[in-house]
Amino acid sequence: MDEIHLGELHLGDIDTVQLLTPEGSRLSDARYDAWVADVGDEQLLALYEDMVVIRRIDTEATALQRQGELGLWPPLLGQEAAQVGSGRALRRDDFVFSSYRENGVAYCRGADLTDLVRVWRGTTASGWDPYAINMATPQVIIGAQTLHATGYAIGVQNDGSDAVAVAYFGDGATSEGDVNEALIFAATYSAPVIFFCQNNQWAISEPVKLQAQRPVAERAPGFGIPSVRVDGNDVLAVMAVTRLALDRARGGGGPTFIEAVTYRMGPHTTADDPTRYRDASEVETWRAKDPIARLAAYLSERGLLTDERSEAVSAKADAVAAELRAGCIALPDPEPMAVFDHVYSTAHTGISRQRDHYSRYLRTFVGDDTTPSAALDQHDTLHQQDRKAS
Amino acid sequence: MTTLTMAKAINAGLRRSLASDDKVVLMGEDIGKLGGVYRVTDGLQSEFGERRVMDTPLAESGILGTAVGLAYRGFRPVCEIQFDGFIYPAFDQIVSQVARMHYRTRGAVKMPITIRVPFAGGIGAAEHHSDSPEAYFAHAAGLRVVSVADPQDAYTMIQQAIACDDPVLYFEPKRRYHVKGEVDELTPLDDARPMGTAKIVTSGSDVTLVAYGPLVQTAKDAAVAASDEGVSIEVIDLRSLAPVDFDTVVASVRKTGRLVVAHEAAQSGGLGAEVSASITERCFYYLEHAPVRVTGHDIPYPPAKLEQYHVPDLDRILDGVDRVMDRPNSLTGVED
């Protein structure tokens, strides 16, 4: 064996799974082709439509923020394939725990369009009922949801179900203690959970090199969890690796870690200015790997994406965007007494007293039309119920 | 009636909850074969299995974070934090996730998580093993915080905490673990004293003395000692720290006109400050003297050989009583 000099030590580059090249050519991969063998022409076109619609949602929401209708929006521009490829691989009874950037996944889960923007308009702390679409409300604290997914997966095991929990998080989250603790717990209990890391290269202004000196996917094996690195801009490859991981989990094989290598084309959120920290040339390099363009090229090459079909997809995207905009603008401001709702699930004397005081205070304004009396009447009803409960 | 130590009483309560609801799961470090470092979970894993009583990796945020996921799935996790000072790594999951999930999801997701914390000092332990962190959690909306002082409450309230659809911090005064008391195991949970209420443990007419957890016994001892000097103390075991049952304290102070609050935790921003302020707001014209707090100092919990100078004892509490009674003592006239 040759003498190894530490400076030249190679830990071995991990393969990146790819089934569609950036130019739109289909690659053959003996390990993964079988996992998407059933994906026919219509399903490919449906994946294309999903990505176009999601990009249109993202563009529309960004515009709504610029127009002052939303306080903030976290764009997913460029990450459509990672979200659609994985999101469309899931079963109805699987459960997703995501960060705030997985609006594409939420769309795949069937989230109501208006529910995507409630939080960012500031009318509620979350958009949807998690049990209605089997997706937890988006997590803001970085990486916290990976533990929630792991705990849910342990619960799935206890229930004897073959559902799977999926945690979505970014490359920045891999630095958090919670993600590392989640990997330990998942491995310890062989929990049916998928860790889906969208490595979009940037955590606000911090490049992935500040988080990881080696490919993120290399970490999981150290925890005893198999991992795979996939071209996150290749919707077919993402679907293949996600299906493999789901199959492992359902069969009792335990957790899998997926690193989807992708790129956040826009800012971290609409409050951010990426031109301060990254070169335009880098963005251009990634633009050539655009997930939608490559599937479009493949579909066009095969004569599937006709002008007529393309126009139909555009029309659908426009209709969805119009519905999103209308739903957003029509959202009513919440009533003042709603600040007290749902802090506890059972009567709580401390909150009851403060609610009562605030209601009395608001009533001192009744008559000058600044307080909706309906809200106070509703509050009185709730308060009576609360008193009975306690 | 059965005679049990507090540790055995909690164990019996946990056993009953595990037996009555198969969604109850216990999780924590060393709680399985070892039965917990204080043996509170002794025998439960062998009785209910490793899926119901889970030994976890040594990661407090991991314990609480996975409990959140289990609660999402419909389970009722009971997390043991091995020692008070070890809860801080889990603080984010508790206050950012456990406490807020019901509010965040507008009631769609319940977090019926019980967090058991052996707390406070008096056992000569090493650093990080004697903290009183209850005020951090009493300050966080969405959490309920209780502390037990005797085996009967320990037995009942652990079951009430587990049955509660809200998350509950359940603080166990570790120096009381081995003190025995009578426990009624037959009264149905619904008929027992509600978890969120305070309890008058000694009736009196001159001074209201509020305490909880480890200091309730010291307060009762103070009442006996004071009565020898002709001062009648009403001792209230607060039991619930969030919400505080102010109505019980108000009724007592309107009778006595004087309030002393005693706790082992540091003074600033503590429960004593909350009780004093709220009672002053509600009983100002009934008070004969400003409320007085007798508490731990605003210091990290000291080394074992110094803890006797930190934890309020009988004499310090009586000193507080003297102050509200305007009786001459070492601190009379001190304006702090």
HADDOCK unambig.tbl for C-alpha pairs under 7 A between the chains (distance, minus, plus):
assign (segid A and resid 125 and name CA) (segid B and resid 104 and name CA) 4.94 0.50 0.50
assign (segid A and resid 125 and name CA) (segid B and resid 105 and name CA) 7.00 0.50 0.50
assign (segid A and resid 126 and name CA) (segid B and resid 104 and name CA) 5.76 0.50 0.50
assign (segid A and resid 126 and name CA) (segid B and resid 105 and name CA) 5.78 0.50 0.50
assign (segid A and resid 129 and name CA) (segid B and resid 105 and name CA) 6.78 0.50 0.50
assign (segid A and resid 129 and name CA) (segid B and resid 108 and name CA) 5.97 0.50 0.50
assign (segid A and resid 147 and name CA) (segid B and resid 62 and name CA) 6.38 0.50 0.50
assign (segid A and resid 147 and name CA) (segid B and resid 65 and name CA) 4.83 0.50 0.50
assign (segid A and resid 147 and name CA) (segid B and resid 66 and name CA) 5.03 0.50 0.50
assign (segid A and resid 147 and name CA) (segid B and resid 69 and name CA) 7.00 0.50 0.50
assign (segid A and resid 148 and name CA) (segid B and resid 65 and name CA) 5.42 0.50 0.50
assign (segid A and resid 148 and name CA) (segid B and resid 66 and name CA) 5.12 0.50 0.50
assign (segid A and resid 148 and name CA) (segid B and resid 68 and name CA) 5.51 0.50 0.50
assign (segid A and resid 148 and name CA) (segid B and resid 69 and name CA) 3.89 0.50 0.50
assign (segid A and resid 149 and name CA) (segid B and resid 69 and name CA) 5.74 0.50 0.50
assign (segid A and resid 150 and name CA) (segid B and resid 66 and name CA) 5.93 0.50 0.50
assign (segid A and resid 150 and name CA) (segid B and resid 69 and name CA) 6.65 0.50 0.50
assign (segid A and resid 151 and name CA) (segid B and resid 66 and name CA) 3.69 0.50 0.50
assign (segid A and resid 151 and name CA) (segid B and resid 67 and name CA) 5.89 0.50 0.50
assign (segid A and resid 151 and name CA) (segid B and resid 68 and name CA) 6.70 0.50 0.50
assign (segid A and resid 151 and name CA) (segid B and resid 69 and name CA) 4.07 0.50 0.50
assign (segid A and resid 151 and name CA) (segid B and resid 70 and name CA) 4.85 0.50 0.50
assign (segid A and resid 152 and name CA) (segid B and resid 69 and name CA) 4.11 0.50 0.50
assign (segid A and resid 152 and name CA) (segid B and resid 70 and name CA) 4.78 0.50 0.50
assign (segid A and resid 152 and name CA) (segid B and resid 72 and name CA) 6.50 0.50 0.50
assign (segid A and resid 152 and name CA) (segid B and resid 73 and name CA) 5.59 0.50 0.50
assign (segid A and resid 155 and name CA) (segid B and resid 70 and name CA) 5.33 0.50 0.50
assign (segid A and resid 155 and name CA) (segid B and resid 73 and name CA) 5.99 0.50 0.50
assign (segid A and resid 158 and name CA) (segid B and resid 51 and name CA) 6.94 0.50 0.50
assign (segid A and resid 178 and name CA) (segid B and resid 61 and name CA) 6.68 0.50 0.50
assign (segid A and resid 178 and name CA) (segid B and resid 62 and name CA) 6.56 0.50 0.50
assign (segid A and resid 181 and name CA) (segid B and resid 59 and name CA) 6.68 0.50 0.50
assign (segid A and resid 181 and name CA) (segid B and resid 62 and name CA) 5.41 0.50 0.50
assign (segid A and resid 182 and name CA) (segid B and resid 62 and name CA) 6.39 0.50 0.50
assign (segid A and resid 185 and name CA) (segid B and resid 57 and name CA) 6.86 0.50 0.50
assign (segid A and resid 342 and name CA) (segid B and resid 102 and name CA) 6.11 0.50 0.50
assign (segid A and resid 342 and name CA) (segid B and resid 103 and name CA) 4.77 0.50 0.50
assign (segid A and resid 342 and name CA) (segid B and resid 106 and name CA) 5.72 0.50 0.50
assign (segid A and resid 342 and name CA) (segid B and resid 107 and name CA) 5.50 0.50 0.50
assign (segid A and resid 343 and name CA) (segid B and resid 102 and name CA) 6.46 0.50 0.50
assign (segid A and resid 343 and name CA) (segid B and resid 103 and name CA) 4.85 0.50 0.50
assign (segid A and resid 343 and name CA) (segid B and resid 141 and name CA) 6.93 0.50 0.50
assign (segid A and resid 343 and name CA) (segid B and resid 142 and name CA) 5.29 0.50 0.50
assign (segid A and resid 344 and name CA) (segid B and resid 102 and name CA) 6.87 0.50 0.50
assign (segid A and resid 344 and name CA) (segid B and resid 142 and name CA) 5.68 0.50 0.50
assign (segid A and resid 344 and name CA) (segid B and resid 166 and name CA) 6.21 0.50 0.50
assign (segid A and resid 345 and name CA) (segid B and resid 107 and name CA) 6.87 0.50 0.50
assign (segid A and resid 345 and name CA) (segid B and resid 165 and name CA) 6.33 0.50 0.50
assign (segid A and resid 345 and name CA) (segid B and resid 166 and name CA) 6.06 0.50 0.50
assign (segid A and resid 348 and name CA) (segid B and resid 243 and name CA) 6.81 0.50 0.50
assign (segid A and resid 349 and name CA) (segid B and resid 243 and name CA) 6.36 0.50 0.50
assign (segid A and resid 350 and name CA) (segid B and resid 243 and name CA) 5.42 0.50 0.50
